Amino acid sequence: IILDESQQIKNPSTRIAKAVYSLKAKNKLVMTGTPIENNLVELWSQFSFLNPGFLGKFDFFKNNFLKKISEEKDKEKMLALKNMINPFLLMRKKKLVAKELPEKQISILYCEMNEKQRKFYEIWKNKIREEIKDAIEEGGFLNAKLKILQGLTRLRQICNHPKLVDESYIGSSSKIDLIFDQIQEIIEEGHKILIFSSFIGMLKIVKEKFDVLNIDYSYLDGQSKNRQDIVNEFIENEKKKIFLISIKAGGLGLNLTVADYVFIIDPWWNPAIEMQAIDRVHRIGQKKNVFVYKTIVKDSVEEKIIELQESKKELIENLISSEEGIFKNLNQKDIDKIFQ
């Protein structure tokens, strides 16, 4: 059995993971570009398919590796786990197997909120901070994590456009203005562009502006039917210069080397998801240099996410040279920093 995109069984409690575990074969192989996206449970789950029991039962793995490495930063346990799994890993980085692949340049485009948007953001930030404080006092930090995630999501949406939080909001978004200033020149030069967002509502706001400007585009989210037809039309139709894609719907399984520009409107908690999206373009078959732009609002939760991503990378980089998402490992200190 060869299991492609094996990160799809990263959660051992899902029906798809349990179904895959039940498959029997003399030889098993899994393939993935992101063996770990969020935490070490995902590694355990994939090994439970490959070699059941090799990393122990889940409770054993949790107590002896997951907690020791993720929470206590135990370097000896990290090395022990690395030594256990290394004989089963074959890693081939893109720069080795695709030596002729053109360069990829990733840049961050910073923008500042306009006065009205900033005021709206600060009101919500203060409101959310108090709600989170109350939730932590009432049920403890761990029990408040859902409230924290909801609050941070609201702030991320406001960075994109306040309309995502309040439909009655009247005003512009600095990020929208920045994106359109950039892409109009790129389109005029004949390039094709992928635009990714975590929020379907944001993609719809961008769609509306394209409609007003009479700019043709393709669109794909998790609800889109005839997915391959949409992809083929973008590839084959020279008039379609832009592809709007939900990052969770289009981050895997698409080959879009016809494009050479990528915009990631909002930073995702897990940088591995962003890299998967970028790799729709930067892959074997690409003939042009690839330019990636991540739009970030200054003095906002988005800057904090970028900072925390950098500070949380060490664990998985040390283990198998991958990257780790950050939300599940946020602590009280991280939250205080975000809401400074």
Phi and psi in degrees as GROMACS dihedral restraints (atoms count N, CA, C in turn):
[ dihedral_restraints ]
;  ai    aj    ak    al  type     phi  dphi    fc
    3     4     5     6     1  -114.7    20    10
    4     5     6     7     1   119.7    20    10
    6     7     8     9     1  -106.6    20    10
    7     8     9    10     1   107.0    20    10
    9    10    11    12     1   -86.0    20    10
   10    11    12    13     1   152.8    20    10
   12    13    14    15     1    51.5    20    10
   13    14    15    16     1    53.5    20    10
   15    16    17    18     1   -67.9    20    10
   16    17    18    19     1   -10.4    20    10
   18    19    20    21     1   -64.9    20    10
   19    20    21    22     1   -10.9    20    10
   21    22    23    24     1   -67.8    20    10
   22    23    24    25     1   -15.7    20    10
   24    25    26    27     1  -107.3    20    10
   25    26    27    28     1    27.7    20    10
   27    28    29    30     1   -65.6    20    10
   28    29    30    31     1   -27.1    20    10
   30    31    32    33     1  -100.0    20    10
   31    32    33    34     1   107.8    20    10
   33    34    35    36     1   -66.3    20    10
   34    35    36    37     1   -13.4    20    10
   36    37    38    39     1   -89.8    20    10
   37    38    39    40     1    -5.6    20    10
   39    40    41    42     1   -79.7    20    10
   40    41    42    43     1   158.5    20    10
   42    43    44    45     1   -64.9    20    10
   43    44    45    46     1   -37.2    20    10
   45    46    47    48     1   -65.5    20    10
   46    47    48    49     1   -39.5    20    10
   48    49    50    51     1   -65.1    20    10
   49    50    51    52     1   -45.1    20    10
   51    52    53    54     1   -63.8    20    10
   52    53    54    55     1   -37.0    20    10
   54    55    56    57     1   -65.9    20    10
   55    56    57    58     1   -41.5    20    10
   57    58    59    60     1   -66.4    20    10
   58    59    60    61     1   -40.0    20    10
   60    61    62    63     1   -56.8    20    10
   61    62    63    64     1   -31.7    20    10
   63    64    65    66     1   -76.8    20    10
   64    65    66    67     1   -11.6    20    10
   66    67    68    69     1   -72.0    20    10
   67    68    69    70     1   136.0    20    10
   69    70    71    72     1  -112.8    20    10
   70    71    72    73     1   136.3    20    10
   72    73    74    75     1  -162.0    20    10
   73    74    75    76     1   152.8    20    10
   75    76    77    78     1   -70.4    20    10
   76    77    78    79     1   -38.1    20    10
   78    79    80    81     1  -124.4    20    10
   79    80    81    82     1   137.3    20    10
   81    82    83    84     1  -133.3    20    10
   82    83    84    85     1   142.9    20    10
   84    85    86    87     1  -141.3    20    10
   85    86    87    88     1   135.3    20    10
   87    88    89    90     1  -118.2    20    10
   88    89    90    91     1   147.5    20    10
   90    91    92    93     1  -130.4    20    10
   91    92    93    94     1   134.8    20    10
   93    94    95    96     1  -163.9    20    10
   94    95    96    97     1   150.1    20    10
   96    97    98    99     1   -90.1    20    10
   97    98    99   100     1   -13.4    20    10
   99   100   101   102     1  -137.1    20    10
  100   101   102   103     1    78.7    20    10
  102   103   104   105     1   -61.5    20    10
  103   104   105   106     1   -25.5    20    10
  105   106   107   108     1  -133.1    20    10
  106   107   108   109     1   122.7    20    10
  108   109   110   111     1  -103.7    20    10
  109   110   111   112     1   -39.6    20    10
  111   112   113   114     1  -124.4    20    10
  112   113   114   115     1   -46.0    20    10
  114   115   116   117     1  -158.1    20    10
  115   116   117   118     1   174.0    20    10
  117   118   119   120     1   -71.1    20    10
  118   119   120   121     1   -14.5    20    10
  120   121   122   123     1   -58.3    20    10
  121   122   123   124     1   -35.3    20    10
  123   124   125   126     1   -64.4    20    10
  124   125   126   127     1   -37.3    20    10
  126   127   128   129     1   -65.8    20    10
  127   128   129   130     1   -45.4    20    10
  129   130   131   132     1   -58.9    20    10
  130   131   132   133     1   -41.5    20    10
  132   133   134   135     1   -63.4    20    10
  133   134   135   136     1   -43.0    20    10
  135   136   137   138     1   -68.5    20    10
  136   137   138   139     1   -37.4    20    10
  138   139   140   141     1   -70.7    20    10
  139   140   141   142     1   -25.3    20    10
  141   142   143   144     1   -66.8    20    10
  142   143   144   145     1   -26.8    20    10
  144   145   146   147     1   -80.1    20    10
  145   146   147   148     1   -46.7    20    10
  147   148   149   150     1   -65.4    20    10
  148   149   150   151     1   -48.4    20    10
  150   151   152   153     1  -148.1    20    10
  151   152   153   154     1    79.0    20    10
  153   154   155   156     1   -52.3    20    10
  154   155   156   157     1   129.3    20    10
  156   157   158   159     1    91.4    20    10
  157   158   159   160     1   -11.0    20    10
  159   160   161   162     1   -60.4    20    10
  160   161   162   163     1   -41.1    20    10
  162   163   164   165     1   -97.7    20    10
  163   164   165   166     1    13.5    20    10
  165   166   167   168     1    84.0    20    10
  166   167   168   169     1   170.3    20    10
  168   169   170   171     1   -66.8    20    10
  169   170   171   172     1   162.7    20    10
  171   172   173   174     1   -59.1    20    10
  172   173   174   175     1   -44.7    20    10
  174   175   176   177     1   -60.6    20    10
  175   176   177   178     1   -39.4    20    10
  177   178   179   180     1   -62.5    20    10
  178   179   180   181     1   -47.8    20    10
  180   181   182   183     1   -62.5    20    10
  181   182   183   184     1   -42.2    20    10
  183   184   185   186     1   -60.4    20    10
  184   185   186   187     1   -47.3    20    10
  186   187   188   189     1   -75.9    20    10
  187   188   189   190     1   -33.9    20    10
  189   190   191   192     1   -95.0    20    10
  190   191   192   193     1   -21.5    20    10
  192   193   194   195     1  -126.5    20    10
  193   194   195   196     1   -55.4    20    10
  195   196   197   198     1   -56.3    20    10
  196   197   198   199     1   -54.5    20    10
  198   199   200   201     1   -67.7    20    10
  199   200   201   202     1   -42.7    20    10
  201   202   203   204     1   -62.3    20    10
  202   203   204   205     1   -40.6    20    10
  204   205   206   207     1   -84.8    20    10
  205   206   207   208     1   -50.0    20    10
  207   208   209   210     1   -73.2    20    10
  208   209   210   211     1   -39.6    20    10
  210   211   212   213     1   -97.6    20    10
  211   212   213   214     1   -40.4    20    10
  213   214   215   216     1   -98.2    20    10
  214   215   216   217     1    -5.7    20    10
  216   217   218   219     1    54.7    20    10
  217   218   219   220     1    41.2    20    10
  219   220   221   222     1   -74.9    20    10
  220   221   222   223     1   107.8    20    10
  222   223   224   225     1   -69.5    20    10
  223   224   225   226     1   -31.5    20    10
  225   226   227   228     1   -66.9    20    10
  226   227   228   229     1   -40.7    20    10
  228   229   230   231     1   -67.5    20    10
  229   230   231   232     1   -37.8    20    10
  231   232   233   234     1   -59.0    20    10
  232   233   234   235     1   -47.8    20    10
  234   235   236   237     1   -65.1    20    10
  235   236   237   238     1   -40.0    20    10
  237   238   239   240     1   -61.5    20    10
  238   239   240   241     1   -44.3    20    10
  240   241   242   243     1   -66.4    20    10
  241   242   243   244     1   -41.9    20    10
  243   244   245   246     1   -59.7    20    10
  244   245   246   247     1   -43.6    20    10
  246   247   248   249     1   -66.3    20    10
  247   248   249   250     1   -31.4    20    10
  249   250   251   252     1   -68.5    20    10
  250   251   252   253     1   -43.6    20    10
  252   253   254   255     1   -88.7    20    10
  253   254   255   256     1   -22.8    20    10
  255   256   257   258     1   -55.2    20    10
  256   257   258   259     1   -39.8    20    10
  258   259   260   261     1   -62.0    20    10
  259   260   261   262     1   -16.8    20    10
  261   262   263   264     1  -101.8    20    10
  262   263   264   265     1    -0.9    20    10
  264   265   266   267     1  -104.9    20    10
  265   266   267   268     1   136.2    20    10
  267   268   269   270     1  -127.5    20    10
  268   269   270   271     1   107.5    20    10
  270   271   272   273     1  -107.2    20    10
  271   272   273   274     1   131.9    20    10
  273   274   275   276     1  -128.9    20    10
  274   275   276   277     1   109.0    20    10
  276   277   278   279     1   -76.2    20    10
  277   278   279   280     1   152.7    20    10
  279   280   281   282     1   -56.6    20    10
  280   281   282   283     1   -37.7    20    10
  282   283   284   285     1   -67.5    20    10
  283   284   285   286     1   -17.5    20    10
  285   286   287   288     1   -90.8    20    10
  286   287   288   289     1   -39.8    20    10
  288   289   290   291     1   -91.3    20    10
  289   290   291   292     1   -15.3    20    10
  291   292   293   294     1  -131.1    20    10
  292   293   294   295     1    64.9    20    10
  294   295   296   297     1   -64.1    20    10
  295   296   297   298     1   -25.8    20    10
  297   298   299   300     1   -89.0    20    10
  298   299   300   301     1     2.5    20    10
  300   301   302   303     1   -64.4    20    10
  301   302   303   304     1   132.7    20    10
  303   304   305   306     1   -61.4    20    10
  304   305   306   307     1   166.0    20    10
  306   307   308   309     1   -69.2    20    10
  307   308   309   310     1   154.6    20    10
  309   310   311   312     1  -122.7    20    10
  310   311   312   313     1   125.2    20    10
  312   313   314   315     1  -116.0    20    10
  313   314   315   316     1   120.5    20    10
  315   316   317   318     1  -107.9    20    10
  316   317   318   319     1   124.3    20    10
  318   319   320   321     1  -127.0    20    10
  319   320   321   322     1   151.9    20    10
  321   322   323   324     1  -105.4    20    10
  322   323   324   325     1   126.0    20    10
  324   325   326   327     1  -100.4    20    10
  325   326   327   328     1   114.7    20    10
  327   328   329   330     1   -94.3    20    10
  328   329   330   331     1   144.6    20    10
  330   331   332   333     1  -141.0    20    10
  331   332   333   334     1   159.9    20    10
  333   334   335   336     1  -111.7    20    10
  334   335   336   337     1   140.6    20    10
  336   337   338   339     1   -63.4    20    10
  337   338   339   340     1   146.1    20    10
  339   340   341   342     1   -71.7    20    10
  340   341   342   343     1   171.1    20    10
  342   343   344   345     1   -59.4    20    10
  343   344   345   346     1   -43.3    20    10
  345   346   347   348     1   -67.7    20    10
  346   347   348   349     1   -42.9    20    10
  348   349   350   351     1   -64.9    20    10
  349   350   351   352     1   -40.1    20    10
  351   352   353   354     1   -63.3    20    10
  352   353   354   355     1   -42.3    20    10
  354   355   356   357     1   -62.4    20    10
  355   356   357   358     1   -43.7    20    10
  357   358   359   360     1   -60.8    20    10
  358   359   360   361     1   -43.9    20    10
  360   361   362   363     1   -62.3    20    10
  361   362   363   364     1   -46.0    20    10
  363   364   365   366     1   -65.7    20    10
  364   365   366   367     1   -37.4    20    10
  366   367   368   369     1   -60.7    20    10
  367   368   369   370     1   -47.3    20    10
  369   370   371   372     1   -68.1    20    10
  370   371   372   373     1   -37.8    20    10
  372   373   374   375     1   -61.7    20    10
  373   374   375   376     1   -44.6    20    10
  375   376   377   378     1   -65.1    20    10
  376   377   378   379     1   -40.2    20    10
  378   379   380   381     1   -63.2    20    10
  379   380   381   382     1   -46.9    20    10
  381   382   383   384     1   -66.5    20    10
  382   383   384   385     1   -39.3    20    10
  384   385   386   387     1   -59.5    20    10
  385   386   387   388     1   -41.9    20    10
  387   388   389   390     1   -68.3    20    10
  388   389   390   391     1   -39.3    20    10
  390   391   392   393     1   -63.8    20    10
  391   392   393   394     1   -41.0    20    10
  393   394   395   396     1   -67.9    20    10
  394   395   396   397     1   -41.2    20    10
  396   397   398   399     1   -58.6    20    10
  397   398   399   400     1   -45.2    20    10
  399   400   401   402     1   -64.1    20    10
  400   401   402   403     1   -40.5    20    10
  402   403   404   405     1   -65.4    20    10
  403   404   405   406     1   -38.8    20    10
  405   406   407   408     1   -68.3    20    10
  406   407   408   409     1   -42.1    20    10
  408   409   410   411     1   -64.3    20    10
  409   410   411   412     1   -34.4    20    10
  411   412   413   414     1   -78.8    20    10
  412   413   414   415     1   -43.4    20    10
  414   415   416   417     1  -126.9    20    10
  415   416   417   418     1     3.9    20    10
  417   418   419   420     1    88.4    20    10
  418   419   420   421     1   162.8    20    10
  420   421   422   423     1   -62.2    20    10
  421   422   423   424     1   -45.8    20    10
  423   424   425   426     1   -62.1    20    10
  424   425   426   427     1   -40.1    20    10
  426   427   428   429     1   -74.1    20    10
  427   428   429   430     1   -13.9    20    10
  429   430   431   432     1   -94.5    20    10
  430   431   432   433     1     2.2    20    10
  432   433   434   435     1   -63.6    20    10
  433   434   435   436     1   -35.2    20    10
  435   436   437   438     1   -63.9    20    10
  436   437   438   439     1   -43.8    20    10
  438   439   440   441     1   -61.3    20    10
  439   440   441   442     1   -39.4    20    10
  441   442   443   444     1   -63.9    20    10
  442   443   444   445     1   -46.9    20    10
  444   445   446   447     1   -61.9    20    10
  445   446   447   448     1   -42.5    20    10
  447   448   449   450     1   -61.1    20    10
  448   449   450   451     1   -42.9    20    10
  450   451   452   453     1   -65.8    20    10
  451   452   453   454     1   -45.0    20    10
  453   454   455   456     1   -65.2    20    10
  454   455   456   457     1   -35.3    20    10
  456   457   458   459     1   -63.5    20    10
  457   458   459   460     1   -41.3    20    10
  459   460   461   462     1   -59.8    20    10
  460   461   462   463     1   -44.4    20    10
  462   463   464   465     1   -66.5    20    10
  463   464   465   466     1   -38.2    20    10
  465   466   467   468     1   -62.2    20    10
  466   467   468   469     1   -40.4    20    10
  468   469   470   471     1   -64.4    20    10
  469   470   471   472     1   -41.2    20    10
  471   472   473   474     1   -64.4    20    10
  472   473   474   475     1   -35.7    20    10
  474   475   476   477     1   -59.7    20    10
  475   476   477   478     1   -36.1    20    10
  477   478   479   480     1   -72.4    20    10
  478   479   480   481     1   -59.0    20    10
  480   481   482   483     1  -167.0    20    10
  481   482   483   484     1   128.2    20    10
  483   484   485   486     1   -56.0    20    10
  484   485   486   487     1   -22.2    20    10
  486   487   488   489     1   -61.8    20    10
  487   488   489   490     1   -22.5    20    10
  489   490   491   492     1   -69.5    20    10
  490   491   492   493     1   -19.4    20    10
  492   493   494   495     1  -105.6    20    10
  493   494   495   496     1   -35.6    20    10
  495   496   497   498     1  -135.4    20    10
  496   497   498   499     1   103.4    20    10
  498   499   500   501     1   -63.1    20    10
  499   500   501   502     1   -21.5    20    10
  501   502   503   504     1   -82.7    20    10
  502   503   504   505     1    -4.4    20    10
  504   505   506   507     1   -61.1    20    10
  505   506   507   508     1   132.4    20    10
  507   508   509   510     1  -115.4    20    10
  508   509   510   511     1   118.4    20    10
  510   511   512   513     1   156.6    20    10
  511   512   513   514     1   172.9    20    10
  513   514   515   516     1   -97.5    20    10
  514   515   516   517     1   175.4    20    10
  516   517   518   519     1  -124.1    20    10
  517   518   519   520     1   128.1    20    10
  519   520   521   522     1   -61.4    20    10
  520   521   522   523     1   -34.3    20    10
  522   523   524   525     1   -68.4    20    10
  523   524   525   526     1   -42.7    20    10
  525   526   527   528     1   -59.0    20    10
  526   527   528   529     1   -45.6    20    10
  528   529   530   531     1   -59.8    20    10
  529   530   531   532     1   -43.6    20    10
  531   532   533   534     1   -62.6    20    10
  532   533   534   535     1   -46.1    20    10
  534   535   536   537     1   -61.5    20    10
  535   536   537   538     1   -44.9    20    10
  537   538   539   540     1   -70.6    20    10
  538   539   540   541     1   -31.9    20    10
  540   541   542   543     1   -61.2    20    10
  541   542   543   544     1   -37.9    20    10
  543   544   545   546     1   -75.7    20    10
  544   545   546   547     1   -48.2    20    10
  546   547   548   549     1   -74.7    20    10
  547   548   549   550     1   -27.3    20    10
  549   550   551   552     1   -62.7    20    10
  550   551   552   553     1   -40.2    20    10
  552   553   554   555     1   -67.8    20    10
  553   554   555   556     1   -38.9    20    10
  555   556   557   558     1   -64.7    20    10
  556   557   558   559     1   -41.6    20    10
  558   559   560   561     1   -62.3    20    10
  559   560   561   562     1   -43.7    20    10
  561   562   563   564     1   -60.4    20    10
  562   563   564   565     1   -27.1    20    10
  564   565   566   567     1   -84.8    20    10
  565   566   567   568     1    -1.1    20    10
  567   568   569   570     1    92.1    20    10
  568   569   570   571     1     9.2    20    10
  570   571   572   573     1   -84.1    20    10
  571   572   573   574     1   159.2    20    10
  573   574   575   576     1  -106.5    20    10
  574   575   576   577     1   145.6    20    10
  576   577   578   579     1  -129.5    20    10
  577   578   579   580     1   137.8    20    10
  579   580   581   582     1  -102.3    20    10
  580   581   582   583     1   134.5    20    10
  582   583   584   585     1  -122.5    20    10
  583   584   585   586     1   117.2    20    10
  585   586   587   588     1  -108.0    20    10
  586   587   588   589     1   142.7    20    10
  588   589   590   591     1  -144.4    20    10
  589   590   591   592     1   152.6    20    10
  591   592   593   594     1   -76.9    20    10
  592   593   594   595     1   -19.0    20    10
  594   595   596   597     1  -115.1    20    10
  595   596   597   598     1   119.4    20    10
  597   598   599   600     1   -61.4    20    10
  598   599   600   601     1   -35.8    20    10
  600   601   602   603     1   -58.9    20    10
  601   602   603   604     1   -37.5    20    10
  603   604   605   606     1   -68.3    20    10
  604   605   606   607     1   -41.9    20    10
  606   607   608   609     1   -60.2    20    10
  607   608   609   610     1   -36.4    20    10
  609   610   611   612     1   -70.2    20    10
  610   611   612   613     1   -34.8    20    10
  612   613   614   615     1   -64.4    20    10
  613   614   615   616     1   -42.1    20    10
  615   616   617   618     1   -65.0    20    10
  616   617   618   619     1   -41.2    20    10
  618   619   620   621     1   -56.1    20    10
  619   620   621   622     1   -46.0    20    10
  621   622   623   624     1   -59.4    20    10
  622   623   624   625     1   -39.0    20    10
  624   625   626   627     1   -70.3    20    10
  625   626   627   628     1   -37.6    20    10
  627   628   629   630     1   -61.6    20    10
  628   629   630   631     1   -40.5    20    10
  630   631   632   633     1   -61.5    20    10
  631   632   633   634     1   -42.9    20    10
  633   634   635   636     1   -62.9    20    10
  634   635   636   637     1   -39.8    20    10
  636   637   638   639     1   -84.7    20    10
  637   638   639   640     1    -0.5    20    10
  639   640   641   642     1    59.2    20    10
  640   641   642   643     1    42.0    20    10
  642   643   644   645     1  -101.6    20    10
  643   644   645   646     1   125.9    20    10
  645   646   647   648     1   -77.5    20    10
  646   647   648   649     1   145.9    20    10
  648   649   650   651     1  -155.1    20    10
  649   650   651   652     1   163.8    20    10
  651   652   653   654     1  -108.7    20    10
  652   653   654   655     1   158.1    20    10
  654   655   656   657     1  -142.8    20    10
  655   656   657   658     1   135.6    20    10
  657   658   659   660     1  -144.8    20    10
  658   659   660   661     1   124.6    20    10
  660   661   662   663     1  -135.9    20    10
  661   662   663   664     1  -173.1    20    10
  663   664   665   666     1   -64.8    20    10
  664   665   666   667     1   -18.8    20    10
  666   667   668   669     1   -95.1    20    10
  667   668   669   670     1    -4.8    20    10
  669   670   671   672     1   -67.9    20    10
  670   671   672   673     1   134.5    20    10
  672   673   674   675     1   -96.6    20    10
  673   674   675   676     1   164.7    20    10
  675   676   677   678     1    52.5    20    10
  676   677   678   679     1    49.6    20    10
  678   679   680   681     1   -52.5    20    10
  679   680   681   682     1   -48.1    20    10
  681   682   683   684     1   -67.7    20    10
  682   683   684   685     1   -33.1    20    10
  684   685   686   687     1   -63.2    20    10
  685   686   687   688     1   -40.5    20    10
  687   688   689   690     1   -63.2    20    10
  688   689   690   691     1   -44.2    20    10
  690   691   692   693     1   -62.9    20    10
  691   692   693   694     1   -46.2    20    10
  693   694   695   696     1   -61.8    20    10
  694   695   696   697     1   -39.2    20    10
  696   697   698   699     1   -64.4    20    10
  697   698   699   700     1   -41.0    20    10
  699   700   701   702     1   -62.9    20    10
  700   701   702   703     1   -40.4    20    10
  702   703   704   705     1   -68.2    20    10
  703   704   705   706     1   -41.4    20    10
  705   706   707   708     1   -92.6    20    10
  706   707   708   709     1   -24.3    20    10
  708   709   710   711     1   -91.9    20    10
  709   710   711   712     1   111.0    20    10
  711   712   713   714     1   -64.5    20    10
  712   713   714   715     1   -24.1    20    10
  714   715   716   717     1   -72.8    20    10
  715   716   717   718     1   -25.0    20    10
  717   718   719   720     1   -86.8    20    10
  718   719   720   721     1   101.9    20    10
  720   721   722   723     1   -96.6    20    10
  721   722   723   724     1   -12.9    20    10
  723   724   725   726     1  -129.4    20    10
  724   725   726   727     1   138.5    20    10
  726   727   728   729     1  -124.9    20    10
  727   728   729   730     1   112.4    20    10
  729   730   731   732     1   -89.2    20    10
  730   731   732   733     1   124.9    20    10
  732   733   734   735     1  -136.8    20    10
  733   734   735   736     1   132.2    20    10
  735   736   737   738     1   -69.1    20    10
  736   737   738   739     1   127.6    20    10
  738   739   740   741     1   -62.8    20    10
  739   740   741   742     1   -30.2    20    10
  741   742   743   744     1   -79.2    20    10
  742   743   744   745     1   -26.1    20    10
  744   745   746   747     1   -86.1    20    10
  745   746   747   748     1   -31.1    20    10
  747   748   749   750     1  -116.7    20    10
  748   749   750   751     1    10.7    20    10
  750   751   752   753     1   -77.7    20    10
  751   752   753   754     1   -13.2    20    10
  753   754   755   756     1  -130.7    20    10
  754   755   756   757     1   148.1    20    10
  756   757   758   759     1    79.1    20    10
  757   758   759   760     1     3.2    20    10
  759   760   761   762     1  -107.9    20    10
  760   761   762   763     1   139.9    20    10
  762   763   764   765     1  -112.7    20    10
  763   764   765   766     1   107.7    20    10
  765   766   767   768     1  -128.3    20    10
  766   767   768   769     1    47.0    20    10
  768   769   770   771     1   -69.8    20    10
  769   770   771   772     1    -5.8    20    10
  771   772   773   774     1   -66.4    20    10
  772   773   774   775     1   -23.3    20    10
  774   775   776   777     1   -93.8    20    10
  775   776   777   778     1   154.8    20    10
  777   778   779   780     1  -135.2    20    10
  778   779   780   781     1     4.8    20    10
  780   781   782   783     1  -124.6    20    10
  781   782   783   784     1   139.3    20    10
  783   784   785   786     1  -132.2    20    10
  784   785   786   787     1   131.2    20    10
  786   787   788   789     1  -115.5    20    10
  787   788   789   790     1   125.1    20    10
  789   790   791   792     1  -105.9    20    10
  790   791   792   793     1   106.2    20    10
  792   793   794   795     1   -65.2    20    10
  793   794   795   796     1   -40.3    20    10
  795   796   797   798     1  -136.8    20    10
  796   797   798   799     1   139.7    20    10
  798   799   800   801     1   -68.8    20    10
  799   800   801   802     1   133.5    20    10
  801   802   803   804     1   -88.3    20    10
  802   803   804   805     1   149.8    20    10
  804   805   806   807     1   -53.9    20    10
  805   806   807   808     1   -36.4    20    10
  807   808   809   810     1  -106.4    20    10
  808   809   810   811     1   108.9    20    10
  810   811   812   813     1   -63.4    20    10
  811   812   813   814     1   -21.9    20    10
  813   814   815   816     1   -64.2    20    10
  814   815   816   817     1   -34.4    20    10
  816   817   818   819     1   -65.0    20    10
  817   818   819   820     1   -41.0    20    10
  819   820   821   822     1   -62.0    20    10
  820   821   822   823     1   -42.7    20    10
  822   823   824   825     1   -66.2    20    10
  823   824   825   826     1   -35.1    20    10
  825   826   827   828     1   -62.9    20    10
  826   827   828   829     1   -40.0    20    10
  828   829   830   831     1   -64.2    20    10
  829   830   831   832     1   -45.3    20    10
  831   832   833   834     1   -61.4    20    10
  832   833   834   835     1   -34.7    20    10
  834   835   836   837     1   -73.5    20    10
  835   836   837   838     1    -2.8    20    10
  837   838   839   840     1   -65.8    20    10
  838   839   840   841     1   -25.2    20    10
  840   841   842   843     1  -106.0    20    10
  841   842   843   844     1   -46.2    20    10
  843   844   845   846     1   -88.7    20    10
  844   845   846   847     1    84.6    20    10
  846   847   848   849     1  -154.2    20    10
  847   848   849   850     1   172.1    20    10
  849   850   851   852     1   -56.4    20    10
  850   851   852   853     1   129.9    20    10
  852   853   854   855     1   112.2    20    10
  853   854   855   856     1   -17.7    20    10
  855   856   857   858     1   -76.1    20    10
  856   857   858   859     1   129.9    20    10
  858   859   860   861     1  -107.0    20    10
  859   860   861   862     1   -14.0    20    10
  861   862   863   864     1  -110.5    20    10
  862   863   864   865     1   159.3    20    10
  864   865   866   867     1   -64.5    20    10
  865   866   867   868     1   144.8    20    10
  867   868   869   870     1  -108.0    20    10
  868   869   870   871     1   133.9    20    10
  870   871   872   873     1  -118.5    20    10
  871   872   873   874     1   124.4    20    10
  873   874   875   876     1  -117.5    20    10
  874   875   876   877     1   131.4    20    10
  876   877   878   879     1  -123.7    20    10
  877   878   879   880     1   125.1    20    10
  879   880   881   882     1  -106.8    20    10
  880   881   882   883     1   121.6    20    10
  882   883   884   885     1   -93.3    20    10
  883   884   885   886     1   126.9    20    10
  885   886   887   888     1  -131.1    20    10
  886   887   888   889     1   132.8    20    10
  888   889   890   891     1   -86.2    20    10
  889   890   891   892     1   128.7    20    10
  891   892   893   894     1   -65.8    20    10
  892   893   894   895     1   150.1    20    10
  894   895   896   897     1    52.6    20    10
  895   896   897   898     1    48.9    20    10
  897   898   899   900     1  -143.0    20    10
  898   899   900   901     1   177.2    20    10
  900   901   902   903     1   -59.6    20    10
  901   902   903   904     1   -26.7    20    10
  903   904   905   906     1   -65.0    20    10
  904   905   906   907     1   -42.2    20    10
  906   907   908   909     1   -62.2    20    10
  907   908   909   910     1   -39.4    20    10
  909   910   911   912     1   -65.0    20    10
  910   911   912   913     1   -38.3    20    10
  912   913   914   915     1   -62.2    20    10
  913   914   915   916     1   -44.6    20    10
  915   916   917   918     1   -60.6    20    10
  916   917   918   919     1   -44.1    20    10
  918   919   920   921     1   -62.4    20    10
  919   920   921   922     1   -44.1    20    10
  921   922   923   924     1   -69.2    20    10
  922   923   924   925     1   -34.7    20    10
  924   925   926   927     1   -57.1    20    10
  925   926   927   928     1   -45.7    20    10
  927   928   929   930     1   -64.6    20    10
  928   929   930   931     1   -39.7    20    10
  930   931   932   933     1   -74.3    20    10
  931   932   933   934     1   -19.5    20    10
  933   934   935   936     1  -100.9    20    10
  934   935   936   937     1     0.8    20    10
  936   937   938   939     1   -73.1    20    10
  937   938   939   940     1   -26.3    20    10
  939   940   941   942     1   -56.3    20    10
  940   941   942   943     1   -41.2    20    10
  942   943   944   945     1   -54.0    20    10
  943   944   945   946     1   -58.3    20    10
  945   946   947   948     1   -78.6    20    10
  946   947   948   949     1   -30.1    20    10
  948   949   950   951     1   -60.2    20    10
  949   950   951   952     1   -39.7    20    10
  951   952   953   954     1   -69.4    20    10
  952   953   954   955     1   -28.1    20    10
  954   955   956   957     1   -83.4    20    10
  955   956   957   958     1   -57.3    20    10
  957   958   959   960     1  -141.9    20    10
  958   959   960   961     1    28.5    20    10
  960   961   962   963     1    57.0    20    10
  961   962   963   964     1    38.1    20    10
  963   964   965   966     1  -113.7    20    10
  964   965   966   967     1  -156.8    20    10
  966   967   968   969     1  -136.2    20    10
  967   968   969   970     1   158.4    20    10
  969   970   971   972     1  -119.1    20    10
  970   971   972   973     1   137.9    20    10
  972   973   974   975     1   -66.9    20    10
  973   974   975   976     1   167.4    20    10
  975   976   977   978     1  -115.8    20    10
  976   977   978   979     1   -24.4    20    10
  978   979   980   981     1   -61.4    20    10
  979   980   981   982     1   -43.8    20    10
  981   982   983   984     1   -65.2    20    10
  982   983   984   985     1   -15.7    20    10
  984   985   986   987     1  -108.6    20    10
  985   986   987   988     1    12.4    20    10
  987   988   989   990     1   -65.0    20    10
  988   989   990   991     1   142.0    20    10
  990   991   992   993     1  -121.9    20    10
  991   992   993   994     1  -179.7    20    10
  993   994   995   996     1   -58.8    20    10
  994   995   996   997     1   -40.0    20    10
  996   997   998   999     1   -62.6    20    10
  997   998   999  1000     1   -41.4    20    10
  999  1000  1001  1002     1   -61.6    20    10
 1000  1001  1002  1003     1   -43.4    20    10
 1002  1003  1004  1005     1   -63.8    20    10
 1003  1004  1005  1006     1   -42.8    20    10
 1005  1006  1007  1008     1   -59.5    20    10
 1006  1007  1008  1009     1   -38.6    20    10
 1008  1009  1010  1011     1   -67.2    20    10
 1009  1010  1011  1012     1   -41.6    20    10
 1011  1012  1013  1014     1   -61.2    20    10
 1012  1013  1014  1015     1   -38.7    20    10
 1014  1015  1016  1017     1   -97.6    20    10
 1015  1016  1017  1018     1    19.5    20    10
